[in-house]
Amino acid sequence: MIIVITSPNDLPEEEEIANRLFENGLHALHLRKPGAPRERYERFIRGIAPRFRERVVVHDYPELAEAYGLRGIHLRHGEIARAEEWKDLSVSVSCHSFEEIRRLPFRPAYVFLSPVFDSISKEGYRAAFHPDELRRFLREEDIPVVALGGVTAENADQCREMGFAGVALLGHIWEHPGEAERRFKAIFPDTALSVAGFDPCAGAGITADTKTFEELGVYGLGAASAVTFQNQDEYLGTRWLPAEDISRQVETLARKFSPRFVKIGLIENFETLLHMAKTLKREWPRTRIIWDPILKASAGQVFHETASRKTLEEILDFIYLLTPNAEEAKALFGDATDEALQAVCRRHGTNILRKGGHETGALSSDRLITPESLETFSVARAPVGKHGTGCALSAAIVSFLTLGYPLAEACRQGQWYVNRFIRSNAGKLGIHHQMETSRPDLYSIPLQYITDYREDMSVVEQVEAVCRGGCRWVQLRMKEASLEELLETGRKVKAVCRKHGALFIVNDNVEAALILDADGAHLGKEDMDPREARKLLGPSKIIGGTCNTLEDIETRCRQGVDYIGLGPFTYTSTKKKLSPILGLEGYRRLMEACRERGIRLPVHAIGGITENDIPPILATGVSGVALSSLLKNSGDMTTKTTEIINIIRHATIKNS
């Protein structure tokens, strides 16, 4: 993994530089400002885009990690006795000798070992280790060790060859902040290996795996186990490579690379699988193997029968994660219940992700079974199937594990990635693309329509009318409706929004947003915590929150919402529980407070707004307005929507 540690000093536009590094694939940012007050830490965190905050680790004020949904905390060596206080977070530590690492009383997520090279940021801080000593130690050490001290783009490859699990950059990035992005991009990414078959149409096997690896910021390596004769519709045959030839490919790669996670896919038989597991562990003792047990192709081709019980038991001792679907789990273990599979996990110290993509229902649910726990991850079932989804999922999980995500989070992130991959087009061959790039700029969509009851016009007709008038953001609000009614209307509203290229957000009901695969959800003050909603909906979805006070705004900022609905401006008949009215002065005061505190979020004014109110409201600094009655009660909703958009446009030009 590639980690950047912040400069100990304040730098101009430091948060924006960090956001650009995240956009370019930065795995983790360590926020370290020695002696800085908590307020400085909070201002920095608020400047990080909400979708990137789960990659931030703090060196001080550990309570901020939980408050803002950060990845975790970093402890100095003298603080490790407190590690148990934060067992639910990722905890890393700093060490300066091999002996300090060996004596750690707990297993951290990773360890900084320094100085590996002569320090850039600390004059006179010289390298403390010989490369040969590092190689010997790192080959046997099971805890991931990250190189710190004098690391640059030029010597990062040397760290990888010595066996470090990652590098931490400080002086190399911040000595010339204007070059930070270029210097970061010059570092060769972490590697992951796929041992799998070659698929000529590139929908599955090695080619699909390496696409996934590199789309997620990991360099993909491959060792071919077979050449297949297939396309997305039919499977015509297989030419298997001997186990010795597969091993030779791995042995050649081992001269230059040390992947910490390896995926095994299509393999001729279980004897070959066992042979390869032993080879991988011999070459890379610390590597972890993810086995995607392909027993049958999506086109129907059956590859091999299940292993003998003795062989399978021996194989499982080498496997970190097994990713069967329900049919494969039953073929391998007979009894595929949670209890039976968890017994397997406990017996072999392994983990099983039972995939639910081939099952039926509105949601596709994967079940992670570990020796200690059971966890379910769900996404809306896609309307089309894809060739190679199993390959993409296991490769995505390998990628996220390589980037330092815990197992459960890697499985959750992998499921989201594959769901977007499936929805990339209507054909059987999907297109891999970064999840981050599809997020819309909410500042550029200043009008949001919130649906409400109208006696002579259905909700779907209302949405069609405002979309024809130019509205590109719809929030479906049906407070009194049952889940069935909400879903029925939601499917129709979503279709209208898709036709017009409009965002489709569901009010209050995260379950409905998940089932409908909406663009996101808007949550009231008494609804689900946005951090929990994010775990269900994923990083690419939009989550908004209602606010009335500065305290509300600060809370929503900590919870990582993407935008705020701020109000009410004045009295509105569409809200039964009305918060205190803000008026223009309230908006000015709150927007000024946001600027002072470094809170940068799109804010939509809401509640009783008339068209004459819109220009002065926008002049307070809010980025848009959310309207319901003003549009719903007009005779011609399409015309009124167009008029409102023109008012917003002219007001925005005037304010700029």
N, C-alpha and C positions, 0 to 999 in steps of 0.2 A: 504494500500500500504506500501511497505517496501522501505525506502529511506536511502541512505548512504550519509553522509556529508564528504567531503574530510578532511584530516588532515590539520590544519593550517600551518604545516611545510612541507617542501619537504621531500619525502621519496623515497628510491630506488625502481624503477620499479612500482611506484604508478599507472601509467596509465595501465600497464599490469594487475595489480591486479584488477583495475576497470573493464577492459574488461572481466576478468574471472568472476567477480561478475555479469556482464550483461549476460554472457553466462549461468549463473546459475539462471537467472530469476530476477535480480535486476530491480525494477520498475523505479527508478529515482535516479540520482546522483546529489547532490548539490555541485558545484564547488565553494569552499570558501577558499581563500588564503588571509587573511587580510594583506593589505599593499603591496601585490605583484604587479609588473607592468603588464601591458596588455600583454607584450610578454610572461610572464610566463603562463598566462591564455591560450593564443593561443597555446603554446607548449603542454600544457596538453590536450587541445581539439584535436589537431592534432594526439595525441597519442591514442585517442579513435577511435575504428573502425567506419567507416562512418555509418554503419547500426545501431549503438547504440547512435549516437549523438542526435537523437530526444528524448532521455531520459535524457539529461543533462540540468540542470538549473544552471545559473550563479548568483553569489551574487554581482559581480562588473562588470563594463564594459558591460552594457546591450546591446550595439550595437552588441556584439559578438553573441547574440542569433539569431538575424536575419541573420547575415553574414554567420554563420555556420549551420543554420537550427536546432538550439537547441529547446528544449521544451519551455523554458521560462526563467523568471528572478525571483529572490527572493528579497523582499524589507524588510529592517528593519522597525520597527514600525514608526520611524520618517520620513520615505520616502514615506509613503502611499499616500501622496497628489499627487505624480507623477504617480500613477497607470494608469491613463487614457492615458498616453503617449505610453503605450505598450498594448493597449486593444486587439491587434491581437495575443498576446502571452499568455501563461499560466503564471499568476502572483500569487505568494504565498507570505505570510508575516509572521513575527514573532511577537508573543504577549506573555505577561507574566501575564495576568489576564483575568478573564471572562469578566470584564467590557471593556477591550481593544477590545476584539472580538466583543462584542455587539455594540461598537461605530464605527466599521469600516465603512467608507463611500462608500464602494463598496464590491462586492462579489468576494473574491479571489478564486483561484482554491482549495486552502487548507491553513490552518493556522498551524504554529508550536506553540505549547503551552509548555512553560518550566518554571522551571524544574519540571518534573513529579516525578522523583526519584532523589536521591543524585547523582550529576554529577560525571562522571568518569574522564572527561578531565579537569574540573575546580575544584580544591581542595577547599572545604568549601562552594561550591554552593549547598545548601540543597533543598530538595523537598519542594514545596510551596503550595501543595494542599492535601486535605484529599480525599481518594478514594471515600467516599460517596458523597462529593461535586462534584467530577468529574462525577460520574454516573448521578446525577441529572441534571447537566448542559448539558452533552453530549446527554442525552436522548431527550432534547428539541431543541438543537442547530442544525440548518439546514446546516451551513457551515461545510465542512469536517475539523476535527481537528486532527492533527498529534502529537503524544506524543514525546517530546524531553527532554533529560536530564537523564542520568543514565539508558537508556534502554539497556537491554541485552536479550539474548535468553531465559534466565530464567524468566524474568518478562514481555516479550512481550505478552504472553497469558493474563496476567492480564490487559494489556492495551486494548486488544480486548474485554475482558469481561466488562470493564468499558464503552466501547462504542466509543473508538477512531477509527478514519477512517484509521489510519496507525501509524507506528512508524518510527522515524528517529534515525539512529545509527551513532555515532561518535567515542567516546573513546573505545567502545566495539569492534569495527572493527580495529582501527588503533593503539591501545596500543601494539598489537603484530601482525604486518603486515603479518608475515608468517602464522598466523592462521586465517586471514581474511576470506578466502573462507570457511573454516570449520565452523567458528562461524556464518557466514551468512546462511549457509545451515541448521543450527540447529534451525532457527526461523520458526515457523509454518506459512504457507502462509495465505493470506486473503481467505475469504470464499465467495461462491456464492451458491444460492439455486435454484434448479429446482423443480417445482411442475408439474409433468407430469406423463404419463402412463409408465408402464413397458413393454418393448419390448423384448421378449425372444431371438431374434437374435442380440440384442444390437446395431442395426443400427440406431434406433430412440429412443425418450423418455428419461427417466432418465439416462439410461446407456450411451447413446450417449452424453448427456449433460455433465455428470461427466467426461467422457473421454476428452471432449473438454476443460472443466474447467481446469483439471489438466495438460493437455498438454500445456496450456498457463500460467501455474504458479499460478493457483487459486485452493484452496481446494474445491471440489464439495460436496455439501449437497443435499439430495433428499427427497421429500415427494410424495409418490405415489398417483395419482388420479384414477388409474385404472390398471387392469391387462389385457393385450391384448393377443390375440391368433393369432400370425402372424409370417411370416418370410419375407425375402426381396422380395418375389414374390406374396404372397397372404395374405389376411386379413380375418380371420375366425370368429372373434368375440371379444367382450369386456365385462369385468366384472367391473362395476363402483364401486368405493368406496364412501360411504356416505360423505357428506360435513363435518360432525362432525369428522369422522375418519381422513380426510386429515388435518383438523384444529388441531387435537390432535398431529399429527406428528410435525406440525409447532410449537406448543406450547412447545413440548418437546425439540426441537432444540433451542428454544429461551432461555432456561435456560443456555446454554453454548455459543451460537454463536449470532453474530449480522451482518448478511450479509447486505451490503449496496445496493445490486441489486439482484432481484429475478426474475426468468423467470417462466411464466405460459404457459404450453403447452396444451396437450390434457386434456379437461375438459368435464364433462357430459353435462352441459347446462349452460346457462348464469346466471341463478340464483345461481348455485354453484360457478361460476366465481366471481360474486359479493360478495358472502359470503366469499370467500377466499381472495379477495382484502381487505375487511374490517378486516379480521383476521390478515393479514400481516401488515397492517397499525397500528393495535392495538398493536401487539407485537413489531414492529420496526417502530416507527413513521417516521423515516428519510429514510426508505428503498424506493427504486424506483423500480417499477414493469415494466417488459418487457413482453408483451403479444404476443405470437406467435399463431394467431387464426387458429387452425387446424380444418377446417370444413370438410375436406375429406382426407383420406389416399392416399398415392401414388398408392396403389393397387386398389383404387376405392371406398372404403368404406366411405359412408357419415355418419357423426357422429350426427349432430343435425342441426336443422334449425336455421336461424339467430334470434337474440333477438328481443323483442319488442323495438320500438324506445325509450321508456322511460327507459327500463332497460339498453339498450346499452349506452344511454346518461349518466346514473348514473355510469356505469362501467368506461367509458372514463375519468371521473373525477379522478379516481385512477391511471390511466396508464401514465407512463412516455414515453414509446415507444411501438408502435404497428407495427408488421412486417408481413403484409399480402402480398400474391402475388396478381397479377392483378385480378384474379377470385374472391379471398376472399375479396378484397377491394370493388369490385362491389357488392358482396353479402351483405356485411355489410352496405355500404353507398349508393348503387344505382349508384350515379354519382361518378366515380373514377378519374375524371380529377384532375390536379394539383390544380386548383382554388377551387374545391369543397372540396378536402381533406385538403387544407390549411385553409379553413374556419372552418373545424372540429377542427383542431389543435388550432386555435385561440380561439374557443369557450370553449375548455376544457383545454387549457394549456398543450397539449400533443404533441407528435411527431409521424410521420408515415414514416416507411421505406417500400415503395412499391417495392417488389422484382420482378426482371425481368428474373429469371431463367427459367420459363416455356415459355417464348416468343421465337421468332425466330430471326435469324440474326447472323452475325459474332461475335458480342459482347453481353455479358450478362450484362445488366445495371440495377442497383438498384437506386431508386430515394428517397432521404431523404427530407421529407417535414416537416418543422418546422413552428411555427407561424410567424417567421421573414424571412425565407429563403428557397430556393430550391437548391439541390445539387445532381449531378449524379455521380455514381461510376461505372466504367466499367472494365471488364476483358474479355479475349478471351473465347468464349463459348467452353466448354469442349466437346470432341467427345462422351463421355459416360455419362449416368445418374447415380445417386446414391440414395439409400434408406436413408432418414433422413437428406437431405441437409438443409432443413428448420430448423430442430432442431439444427444442427451444427452451422448454421449462427447465430441464436438468442443466442445460448450459447456462441459463440465466442464474440459477441457484449457485452454480460453481462461480460465476462472475461475482455475485454479491458476496459470497463467502471470501473470495480472494480480496475483495475490497474492504474486508474487515467487519462485515455485518454478522451479528449472531445468527445461529441457524434458523430460528423461527422467523426472524425478520428477513433473512435471505429467501426463505420459502414464500413469505408474503409478497415481497418485492418481485420475485420471479413470477408468481401468479399474475400480478398486475401487468408485468411486461408482456407475458404471453397473451393476456386478454386483449391488449392493444395490438399485438401482432396479428391476432385472429381477425380483428376488426379493421385491419389496414386496407383491405379491399374485399371484393365479393368472390374472388377466385379461390382455388385450392392452394395456390402458392402465395404465401404472405410476404409482406415487405417489412424488414426490420428497420425501426427508426427510434431515435431517442425519445423517451417520454417527455423530457423537459421542453423540447422545442414546440410541442403542440399547445402549450398553455397560452391563452389569449392575453392581450394587454388590456386589463380592465379599465385603465385610465382612458382608453380610446373608445369605450362604449358608455357614454354618459347618461343614457336613458334606460331605465329598467321598468318593465310593466309587471305589476303584481295583480294576478287574476282575482276576481270577486264575483259574487252571484249577480246576475242580471236577468230579470224575468223573461225578457223577449229575446235573449241572445245567450247561447251556450258558451261555456268557457272556451271550447275549441274555436267557435266562431269569433270570439273576442280576440284570441291569439292570432288567428288568420288576419283579422282586420288591422291590428297594430303592426304586425309584421309587414303587411302590404304598405303601410305608411312609413316604414323604415326602421321600426324598433328592432334591435338585435339582441335583446336580453329579456327573457321572460321568466318570472318566478311563479310557479304553480302553487297557489295557496287555496286549499279547500279544507278549512278548519273542521267542519262538521262531518266530512265524508268518511266512510269506512275505508279500510285499506283496499278492498276490492274496487270500490268506486274510484278511489284515487288512482289506482293502477290503470283502470280502464280509460279514464280521461287522460291520464299521463301519457299513455302510449300514443294517443291521438295528438295531443299537444306536442309531444316530442317530434312526431312526423312533420307537423307544420313548421316547427322550429328548424328542423333539418333542411326542409325545402327552401327556407329563406336564409339559412346560414346564421340563425340566432342561437344564443346560449339558452339552455334549458335547465333551470334550477328548481328544485323541489323545496318547498317551505316546511320546516320542522321535522319531516319524516325521513330519517336517514335510511331506514329499511326500504322505503319506497324508492328513494334515490338510487340505492344499490340495485334493486331488482330492475328498475327502468334503465339502468346505466345512464342516468342523467349526467349533465356536466358538473353537477355539484348539489349542494344543499345549503339552505339558509337556516340558521339556528337562532331561536329566541333566547332570552336570558334564562328561561326555565327549562330549556331543552338540553339535549345531550352535550357534553363537553366536546368542543371542536377537536381536541386531541384524540378522543375516542372515535369520533366520526372519521378522522383522517386515517386511523388504523383500518377502518372498515372500507372506506372509499378509495384510498390510495393517493399517491402524491400528485397525480395529474388532475385530480378533481378540484373544483372550486368550492371553498367553504367560506360562507359569510356569517356574520354575527350581528345581532341587534345591540345597540348601545344607546344610553341616554346621558351618562355622566362620564367624566374623565376617568373615574375608577373603572367603569365598564370598558372604556377604550383600552386602558392599560392591561386589564385582564384579558381582553380579546387578543391584544398584541402578543401577550405571553402564550396564549393558546394557539397561536399560529394561524389565525384566519387570513383569508386572502383579501377580504374587503369588509367594510363596516356599513351597516344601515343605521344612520344616526337620526334620531327623532324622538318624539314628533315635533315638527315645525310648529304646528298649531293643532287645534282640535280636529279629529278625524272620526268619522262614523264607522270606519272599517275595523277599528280596533276596540275590543271590548274592555281590555285592561290597559288604560292609557297612562303612560309615564308622564312626568312633569313636562310641560310644554317648553321648548327651547327658544323659539323665536330667532331673529337675526342675531341679536346680541349673544345668545347662547352658542350659536354656531361660530361666531367670531372668536369668542373666548376659548372654546374647545379646540378649534383649529390652531390657534396661536399656541395653546398648551402642547398640542401634538408636535408642532415645529420645535418648541423649546426642548422637548424630551426625545427628539430624534425618532418619533413614530411616523413612519412613512407608509401609509396604507390608503388605497382608494376609499373614499367616503361618499356614500350616497345619502342625501337628505331625503327624509320621508315624513309623511303625515300632514294631510290637509293642505297641500301645496297647490296654489293657483298659478296660472301662466304668468301673471304679473309678479309673482314671488320669485320666479326662477332666476332672473338676472341678479337681483341682490343676494340671493342664496349662494349662487356660484361665485359671487365676488368675495365671499367669506373664506374661500379656499377649498370648499368641498369639490369633489371631482365629478359629481353627477347627481341626478335625482331619481328616486323610485316613485312612480305614480300609479295610482289605482283609480280612485273616483274621478279625477280630472279627465281621464281618457274613457273610462267605462260609462260615465253619465253623459258623454257627448252624443249628439245625434249621429254623427258620422265619425267613427273611431279612427278610420284610416286617415281622413283629412286632418282631424285634430292631432293625430300622432305626427304627421308631417309638419304641421305648424309648430308643435312643441320642439321638434328636432331643429327647426330653423331658429327658434328663439335661443335654444341652447348653443347652437353654432355661433350666432352673433354675439351672445354674451361671452362665450369663450374667447372669441377674437378680441373683444373689447378688453377683457381682463388680461390677456397676454400682452 
